[in-house]
């Protein structure tokens, strides 16, 4: 693993439509979690670097640039999302502590935030998250798609275990004023799409009092498609053939998507988050 410092000219990025927020910040480029389905593999194209999982670029000046932007009279304290392309709490954050400094900045300017993560490291900053949640809107989500640890270690090899992420959300719900929930995406055909797996995640989320679950089927676009399919091919050739048939394009077949959402509708009636 190689960590490479870079300088950024801007911190806040305008996000295209379809998301619950309009702006995001990525402290890092690249991600150590190694998820097979990562949609952000394209992001290293701008750096002429193919090693998205092994070369982690960190923006040394992110705090200074971000403060210039959110202290501007033009900035209207919009919700900022952290972690849309690269997880803000991936392992290198333990030493670099850039996200911790960013949170202090958000407290200073009382700026609402959303954090998406797959790491239990976020609990290191529960003091700052709680402080910020007392003065503005804070939303925390963990991506949780699989209740089976053995399967999870194949598809998300370097991320915190799903049960650890669930515990993170439970603690944040109990000890802060943040809204907390699960991104159950991507639902991976024939791997995480069973009724039993989906229901087990809903059941536990409901039992520990989380606010919501946002489910979504898998998309395979750009570099992600060959990377994911090749990894699945190495793992299980028959599974590879079945999944490939579902994805003639970037989205799965409509018939399959309907089948998944029919399952989810039934489960959601039992566990009304």
N, C-alpha and C positions, 0 to 999 in steps of 0.2 A: 504494500500500500504506500502510495506517495502523496504527500500533502504539498500543494503548490500555492504560494501566496500570489494574489493578483489585486489590482486596484480597479475599482468600479467608478464610472463617471456618473451613474445614477443608481438609485436604490429601488425606487418604487416603479413597478411596471403596471401599465393598464392592461386589464384582462378582457378578452373577448366575451361576448354575451353567453348566457347559459349557466353562469356560475352565481352563487349567492353573494358574491362580493365582486367589486370592480377593480381592486388593486391588490397586488401581491409583492412580496419581497423574498428573494432567495439569497440566503447568506452564503450558500455553498453551490458549487457546480460539480456534478457527479454525486454518487451515493454509494455508501459502503454496504447497504442492506442486501444488494444482489438479487432483488426480486426478479423472477423470470419474465414477468409480464410488464415490466416498467415501461410506461408510455414516453418517458423523458429521454430515451436514448439519443434522440435527435439533437439534444441540447449541446452536446460536445462538438457538433459539426462546426459551430462558430469558432471553436478553439483549434480546429484541425487535429483533433485527438479522438481516437477510437475507444480509449479505455475509460469508459464512463464509470465503471465499478472500481477501478484501481487508481485512477488519478483524481484526487479530490482537490478542487481549487477552492480556496477560501478568500473572501473579499476583506482584506485587511482594514480597509478604510470605511467599511459599511456603516458603522455607527455615526461617524462624522458626516457622511453624505446623507444618510437618512435624516439626521437632525436638521440639516439645511433644508431638506424638502418638507418636513412636517412642521417646521417653525415658520414657513413662508405664509404670508397673509392669504395667499391663493389656496392653501390647503384647508379643506373643510372638515377635517377629522373624520374622514371616510374609514370604513372598516378595511383593515389590511390583513391579508392572509399570509401566513408563513408556512412554507413547506409544500408548495404546489408542484415544484419540480424536483427539489432535493430536500430531504428531511433535515430540519434545523437541529434535530437532536441525534444525528448519527454519531458514531463513536468519537470522531475527532473533536466534537463539541465539548467533550469532557475536559479536554486540555485547553482548547482555544477560548471557550466561554464567551463567544460572540453573542449568542442568543441571550445570555444573561444580561449583557450590557444593553442589548436592544430592548429587553423588557423594562429596564430602568428608564430608558428613554420614553417608552410608551407611558409609563407612570408619570413622568415629568410633564408630558403633554396631554395626558388623559385621552389617549387615542385608542379606540376600540380595535380588537384584534381577533383573528381566528388562527388557531394553530392546528395543523394536521401532522401526526407523527405515528411512528411504529416503535417508538423507543420508550423504555421506562426511565430514561435519563431525565425526562421532563419533570419528574418529581423533585429533582435537585432544586428546581426553581419555583416550588410550590409557594414559597413565601412571597415572591414577586407577583406570581399569578393571582394569588389571593388579594394582594394589595391593589393590583390593577382592577380586579373584578369588583372591588368596592366602589370604584369611581367611574367605571364605564363598562360597556358590553365586552365580555370575553367568552369566546366559544372554543372548546377543545374537542377535537375528534381523533380517535385512533382507528386506523384501518384494521379491521378484523374480519377475515374471510374463512377461517378454518379452525375447527375445534380439535382436530387431530394433530398432535405435535409432530409425529413422524412425517406426515404430508407437508405440514407447514415448513419444516426444516428443508424440504426439497424446493418448494416454490418461493420461500422467503428466507434463504439460508442464514443471513446474518442479522435479522431483525429480532427484537425481543419476542418471546413466546406470546401466543395469543392470550393465554391465561394471565400473563404478566401485564399485558396491555389492558385487559379487562379490570384488573386490580388497580391500575393507574387511574382509570376512569372513575372507579368507585371512590377512591381516595380524593380525587379532585372534586367530585360531586359532594362529598361529605365535608370537605375542609376549605372550599372556596365558594364564591358566589357565581362561578362560571357555569354556563350551560355545557353539558357534556354528552357526547353521543358517539355512534359507530358509523364509519363508512364501510358498509359491507360490499366493497367493490375492489377488484372485479370478481364476480361470481364466475368461476372457471368450469367450463363444461366437463362433466364426467369426473371431476376432481373435488370440487367444493360445492357442487350444485344439488346434492342429495337433500331430500326433505329433512332427514335426521340432522344433518350438519347445519342447515339454515335455521331449523327450529331451536337447536341447542344454543345458538348464539342469541336469538331473540329471547329465549326463556331466561337465560342468565342476565341479559341486559334489563329485562323487565323486573327480575327479582332484586337486582341491586339498585334499581331506581334511576336508570339513565333516562335522558330526555328524549332521545330519538335514535332511529337507525335509518340510514340512507342506503338502500341497496342499488346495485347496478351490474349489468352484464359486462363481460369483457369485450374490449375493442382491441384489434390487432392492426395497427397502422404503421407505415414507414418501417424503420429498422426493427421495431418491436416484433413484427410478425415473423420474419425469418429467425430472429434470435430465440423467441419463445418456442416456435415449432421445432427448431433443431434441438433444443434442450429436451423437449418432450419426446422427440424421436429417439434420443439417446436413452431416455428413461424407460419408454414403453412404446414400441413401434405401432402396435394396434391402436393404442390410445391416440397417438399422433395422427394416424389415418382418419380416425373418427372426428377429431377436432378440426383437422384440415378441411374436411367436407362441410363443416358448419360455417367456415369462413372463406367463402369465395371472394369476399371483399373485406373491408375493415371491420364491419359489423357482422354479428352472427345472423343466421337465417331467422326470418320473422317468426316462423313456426316454433323454433326453439325458444326464442325470447318470450313468446306468449306463454309457453309452458312454464317457464321460470316465474313469470309474474303471476300466473294463476296459483302456483305454490305459495308465493310470498303473500298474496292477498288472503289466502286461507290462514297462514301463520299469523299475519298481522291482526286478524280478528280475535285470535286467542291471546295475543300479547299486545294490547293497544298502547304502544309507546307514543 
